[in-house]
Amino acid sequence: MYPSSSMVTHILIFFSIVGPLTFALQAIDFYVHDLPFLPKGASSIRMHAGLLPVDPQHHGSLFFWHFERKYPSDKLRTLIWIDGGPGCSSVSAVWMGIGPFSFQGQNTMIENDGSWHLYTNLLFVDQPVGTGFSTIDTDSFIRELDEMANQFLSFLDQYIKVFPELLENDIYLAGESFAGQYIPYIAKAILEQRSALKLRGLLIGNGLIDPVTIYKSYLPFAVANNLIIKNSKLYDRINIEVKQCEEALSKQFVNVNS
């Protein structure tokens, strides 16, 4: 169930107040004491949220929302969730995915029985800059995945200054859709440049990892599931468009590799 516009407005206002506190770079400044519509039973959930600078020259900062695990576990683990798009806020996964909350009706927030925070710390990040609550000057958006990965390393550096306990956690990168592009680049950057971090695994759901292979699968899938009749006019038209996409992608890859 999607939240009502009034509920979203309340929460947006709340985070706009949290943001300016981040310049102190102390954990207590990021502590979330309460949320609009938060049920009484969920008051024990420990959360931190706010903005961390990654490109001060262009007012670039990344928004994060951290949930501490609910129960003790055999190991300290943190799962970092990154949404796709590009440009989709990871906060949507808090409310409608793996986070501690979900919505019942239009104006009621409840605890999510399927949340992943029961035995694992969850860290949701709006990235790259300009996504969701994250900020950047309008003429300074990033356009390359390598730049995105380096910027995410800057975020982790800032995050560890405030929350050094991340260094003691096994870390898993997770996400969906275009995060299939983000996650491998971030993982590579961590392994090559931040060996102190205990990166243990990657979780990618429905990821856009290899566009050419994925696009080739759409038409056979549609035929196999009786969505399109093979050799029909619609089939032929889609087949032409798929080949056009493949050609455009192949040119792009040639330019990148040259």
KASULPE-V168612 format. One record per pair of residues at least 24 apart in sequence whose C-alpha atoms are under 10 Angstrom apart, sorted by sequence separation. I is the first residue (numbers start at 0). GAP is how many residues later the second one is. D is the distance in Angstrom with one decimal. If there is no record, write none. Layout:
BEGIN
i:gap:d
I:GAP:D
I:GAP:D
END
This chain:
BEGIN
i:gap:d
10:24:7.2
11:24:10.0
44:24:8.2
45:24:8.4
97:24:9.0
98:24:9.7
126:24:9.2
127:24:7.8
178:24:9.8
179:24:6.0
182:24:9.7
217:24:8.9
9:25:8.9
10:25:6.3
44:25:7.0
64:25:9.1
98:25:9.0
126:25:7.9
178:25:7.2
179:25:7.8
181:25:9.8
183:25:8.9
216:25:9.9
9:26:6.5
10:26:8.9
24:26:9.7
43:26:8.5
62:26:9.6
63:26:8.8
64:26:7.9
170:26:7.5
171:26:8.7
172:26:8.0
177:26:9.5
178:26:8.6
179:26:7.8
180:26:7.6
181:26:9.5
182:26:9.6
215:26:7.1
8:27:9.9
9:27:8.9
21:27:9.0
22:27:9.7
24:27:8.2
62:27:9.5
63:27:8.8
66:27:9.7
124:27:9.5
169:27:8.0
170:27:5.7
171:27:6.1
172:27:8.5
173:27:8.6
174:27:8.7
175:27:8.4
176:27:7.9
177:27:9.7
178:27:9.2
179:27:4.3
180:27:6.4
181:27:9.2
214:27:6.6
215:27:8.6
7:28:9.4
21:28:6.1
22:28:8.4
62:28:9.5
65:28:10.0
93:28:9.4
126:28:9.8
167:28:9.3
168:28:8.1
169:28:5.1
170:28:4.6
171:28:5.7
172:28:6.6
173:28:5.8
174:28:6.5
175:28:5.5
176:28:6.8
177:28:8.8
178:28:6.4
179:28:4.9
180:28:5.7
214:28:9.1
6:29:7.7
20:29:7.7
21:29:5.8
22:29:7.8
64:29:8.8
93:29:9.8
166:29:6.9
167:29:8.1
168:29:6.6
169:29:6.1
170:29:5.6
171:29:4.9
172:29:4.9
173:29:4.5
174:29:5.3
175:29:4.6
176:29:5.5
177:29:6.0
178:29:7.2
179:29:4.9
180:29:8.7
215:29:9.7
6:30:7.8
17:30:9.7
18:30:8.2
19:30:8.2
20:30:8.4
21:30:6.6
22:30:8.4
69:30:9.7
93:30:7.7
124:30:9.5
151:30:9.8
166:30:5.7
167:30:7.6
168:30:8.7
169:30:6.0
170:30:7.1
171:30:5.6
172:30:6.2
173:30:5.7
174:30:6.3
175:30:5.7
176:30:4.2
177:30:5.2
178:30:8.4
179:30:8.6
211:30:9.1
214:30:8.0
215:30:8.4
17:31:7.3
18:31:5.1
19:31:7.9
21:31:8.8
68:31:10.0
92:31:8.1
165:31:7.9
166:31:7.0
168:31:9.6
169:31:8.8
170:31:8.9
171:31:7.3
172:31:8.3
173:31:8.0
174:31:8.9
175:31:5.2
176:31:5.3
177:31:7.7
211:31:9.6
214:31:7.8
17:32:5.8
18:32:5.5
66:32:8.3
91:32:9.6
165:32:8.9
166:32:9.9
174:32:7.9
175:32:8.0
176:32:8.4
16:33:9.2
17:33:8.1
18:33:8.8
31:33:9.3
65:33:9.9
66:33:8.1
89:33:9.6
90:33:6.8
148:33:7.4
151:33:9.9
152:33:7.7
211:33:8.0
212:33:9.1
14:34:8.0
15:34:8.9
29:34:9.8
30:34:9.9
31:34:9.5
89:34:5.8
90:34:7.7
91:34:10.0
147:34:7.8
148:34:8.6
151:34:7.1
152:34:9.9
155:34:9.6
210:34:9.3
211:34:5.9
14:35:7.3
15:35:9.9
29:35:9.2
30:35:9.4
31:35:9.9
88:35:9.1
89:35:5.9
90:35:7.3
148:35:9.2
149:35:9.1
150:35:9.3
210:35:8.5
211:35:9.3
14:36:9.5
29:36:9.5
88:36:7.9
89:36:5.3
144:36:7.8
145:36:9.2
148:36:5.9
149:36:7.7
152:36:7.5
211:36:9.9
78:37:8.9
88:37:5.3
89:37:8.0
144:37:6.9
147:37:8.3
148:37:4.8
151:37:9.1
152:37:7.2
156:37:9.2
211:37:7.2
78:38:9.0
87:38:7.8
88:38:7.5
144:38:9.9
146:38:9.6
147:38:8.0
148:38:8.4
151:38:9.4
155:38:9.4
210:38:8.0
211:38:8.3
77:39:9.2
86:39:8.5
87:39:8.4
88:39:9.6
144:39:9.8
145:39:6.8
146:39:10.0
148:39:8.5
149:39:7.0
86:40:7.5
87:40:9.5
91:40:9.5
144:40:6.8
145:40:8.3
148:40:6.4
149:40:9.1
152:40:8.5
77:41:9.4
78:41:6.8
79:41:8.5
80:41:7.3
81:41:8.9
82:41:8.6
85:41:8.9
86:41:7.4
88:41:9.7
89:41:8.8
90:41:7.7
144:41:8.7
148:41:8.7
152:41:8.0
155:41:9.5
18:42:9.9
76:42:8.0
77:42:5.8
78:42:6.2
79:42:6.1
80:42:6.1
81:42:6.4
82:42:8.1
83:42:9.7
85:42:8.4
86:42:8.9
87:42:10.0
88:42:5.9
89:42:7.6
90:42:8.9
145:42:9.8
75:43:8.6
76:43:5.3
77:43:4.5
78:43:5.1
79:43:4.7
80:43:4.8
81:43:5.9
82:43:7.5
83:43:9.0
86:43:7.6
87:43:6.4
88:43:4.6
89:43:9.6
145:43:8.5
149:43:9.4
18:44:8.3
74:44:8.8
75:44:7.3
76:44:6.0
77:44:5.7
78:44:6.1
79:44:5.8
80:44:6.4
81:44:7.0
82:44:8.0
83:44:9.9
86:44:5.1
87:44:6.8
88:44:7.7
72:45:8.9
73:45:8.8
74:45:8.8
75:45:8.0
76:45:8.6
77:45:6.9
78:45:8.4
79:45:7.3
80:45:9.0
81:45:7.2
82:45:9.9
85:45:8.4
86:45:7.3
88:45:8.9
120:45:9.8
69:46:9.5
70:46:8.5
71:46:8.6
72:46:5.6
81:46:9.4
84:46:9.5
68:47:8.5
69:47:6.2
70:47:5.7
71:47:6.5
72:47:7.8
14:48:9.5
68:48:4.9
69:48:4.7
70:48:5.5
71:48:8.9
82:48:9.8
120:48:9.1
66:49:9.8
67:49:6.9
68:49:5.3
69:49:6.2
70:49:8.4
119:49:9.8
66:50:6.8
67:50:8.6
68:50:5.1
69:50:7.8
70:50:10.0
119:50:9.8
120:50:9.5
121:50:9.7
122:50:9.6
123:50:9.6
65:51:9.9
66:51:9.8
67:51:8.8
68:51:4.9
69:51:8.3
119:51:9.9
123:51:9.8
67:52:7.3
68:52:4.6
66:53:8.7
67:53:4.7
68:53:7.4
66:54:5.7
67:54:6.6
127:54:9.3
44:55:8.2
65:55:7.3
66:55:5.1
67:55:8.7
126:55:9.4
65:56:5.6
66:56:6.5
64:57:8.1
65:57:4.4
66:57:8.6
41:58:8.5
64:58:5.8
65:58:6.3
41:59:8.6
63:59:6.8
64:59:5.2
65:59:8.7
63:60:5.5
64:60:6.6
62:61:8.4
63:61:4.5
64:61:8.8
38:62:9.4
62:62:5.8
63:62:6.4
37:63:8.6
61:63:7.0
62:63:5.4
63:63:9.1
61:64:6.1
62:64:7.7
60:65:9.5
61:65:6.3
62:65:9.7
36:66:9.9
44:66:10.0
60:66:9.1
61:66:7.3
62:66:8.7
41:67:9.7
60:67:9.1
61:67:6.0
62:67:9.7
41:68:8.0
59:68:9.5
60:68:6.3
61:68:8.2
62:68:8.7
38:69:8.3
40:69:8.7
41:69:6.5
59:69:6.1
60:69:8.3
61:69:8.3
62:69:7.9
63:69:8.7
36:70:7.6
37:70:8.3
38:70:6.5
39:70:9.4
40:70:8.0
41:70:9.9
58:70:9.5
59:70:7.9
60:70:10.0
61:70:9.1
62:70:5.7
63:70:8.5
36:71:6.4
37:71:6.0
38:71:6.2
39:71:10.0
61:71:7.5
62:71:4.9
35:72:9.9
36:72:5.8
37:72:7.3
38:72:7.6
44:72:9.5
60:72:9.0
61:72:4.5
62:72:8.1
35:73:8.9
36:73:8.7
37:73:8.8
60:73:5.6
61:73:6.6
34:74:10.0
46:74:10.0
48:74:9.3
50:74:9.7
54:74:8.9
59:74:7.5
60:74:5.2
61:74:9.0
46:75:9.6
47:75:9.3
48:75:9.3
49:75:10.0
50:75:9.7
53:75:8.5
58:75:9.8
59:75:5.2
60:75:6.7
46:76:9.7
48:76:9.7
52:76:9.9
58:76:6.6
59:76:4.1
57:77:9.1
58:77:5.1
59:77:7.0
57:78:6.0
58:78:6.1
56:79:9.5
57:79:5.5
58:79:9.8
54:80:9.5
55:80:8.9
56:80:9.2
57:80:8.9
59:80:8.4
52:81:9.5
53:81:9.7
54:81:7.9
57:81:8.6
58:81:9.2
59:81:9.0
50:82:8.2
51:82:8.9
52:82:9.1
53:82:9.5
54:82:9.8
57:82:6.7
92:82:9.3
49:83:8.9
50:83:7.1
51:83:9.8
52:83:9.9
56:83:9.8
57:83:9.4
49:84:9.3
50:84:8.6
54:85:9.5
89:85:8.7
89:86:10.0
77:88:7.5
61:89:9.3
75:89:9.4
76:89:8.6
87:89:9.8
1:90:9.8
60:90:9.5
61:90:8.5
75:90:8.9
77:90:9.6
78:90:9.4
87:90:9.2
59:91:9.6
63:91:9.6
75:91:10.0
76:91:8.5
77:91:6.1
78:91:8.4
79:91:7.3
80:91:8.5
81:91:7.6
82:91:8.4
83:91:7.1
84:91:8.9
85:91:8.5
86:91:9.1
87:91:9.9
2:92:8.6
61:92:9.8
62:92:9.4
75:92:7.1
76:92:4.9
77:92:6.2
78:92:5.9
79:92:6.1
80:92:6.2
81:92:6.2
82:92:5.3
83:92:5.8
84:92:6.7
85:92:5.9
1:93:8.6
2:93:9.4
60:93:9.9
61:93:6.9
74:93:9.6
75:93:4.8
76:93:4.6
77:93:5.0
78:93:4.7
79:93:5.0
80:93:4.8
81:93:4.8
82:93:5.8
83:93:4.9
84:93:5.4
85:93:7.9
0:94:9.4
1:94:7.8
60:94:8.1
74:94:7.7
75:94:6.2
76:94:6.0
77:94:6.4
78:94:5.9
79:94:6.0
80:94:5.4
81:94:7.5
82:94:7.2
83:94:4.1
84:94:7.7
0:95:7.8
63:95:9.2
74:95:7.7
75:95:8.9
76:95:7.7
77:95:8.7
78:95:6.8
79:95:8.3
80:95:8.9
81:95:9.7
82:95:7.3
83:95:4.6
85:95:9.5
53:96:9.5
54:96:7.9
78:96:9.9
81:96:9.2
82:96:5.8
83:96:7.7
85:96:9.2
53:97:6.2
81:97:6.3
82:97:9.4
83:97:8.5
52:98:9.8
53:98:7.9
80:98:9.2
81:98:9.6
83:98:8.0
2:99:8.9
3:99:9.5
6:99:8.1
7:99:9.6
53:99:8.8
54:99:8.6
82:99:9.0
83:99:9.9
1:100:8.9
2:100:6.4
5:100:9.2
6:100:6.4
53:100:5.6
54:100:9.5
81:100:8.0
82:100:9.8
0:101:7.9
1:101:6.8
2:101:8.4
3:101:8.6
4:101:8.8
5:101:8.1
6:101:8.7
52:101:8.2
53:101:5.7
81:101:7.9
0:102:5.8
1:102:8.6
2:102:7.7
3:102:5.1
4:102:9.2
6:102:9.3
51:102:9.3
52:102:7.1
53:102:9.3
80:102:9.6
0:103:6.5
1:103:8.1
2:103:5.4
3:103:6.3
51:103:6.6
53:103:9.2
0:104:6.6
1:104:7.1
2:104:6.6
3:104:9.3
50:104:9.6
51:104:9.3
53:104:7.9
0:105:7.5
1:105:9.5
2:105:8.2
51:105:9.8
52:105:7.4
2:106:8.5
51:106:6.5
52:106:9.5
51:107:7.2
50:108:9.7
51:110:9.7
18:114:9.0
18:115:9.7
15:117:8.5
14:118:8.2
77:120:9.9
78:120:10.0
11:121:8.6
76:121:9.6
77:121:9.7
78:122:9.4
79:122:9.6
80:122:9.2
81:122:9.7
76:123:9.4
78:123:9.3
79:123:9.9
80:123:9.9
83:123:8.5
84:123:9.8
78:124:9.4
83:124:8.9
26:132:9.6
29:132:9.2
24:133:8.4
28:133:9.7
24:134:8.7
26:134:9.2
27:134:9.2
25:135:8.4
26:135:5.5
24:136:7.5
25:136:5.5
26:136:6.6
24:137:5.8
25:137:8.4
26:137:9.9
23:138:9.5
24:138:9.4
21:140:9.8
END
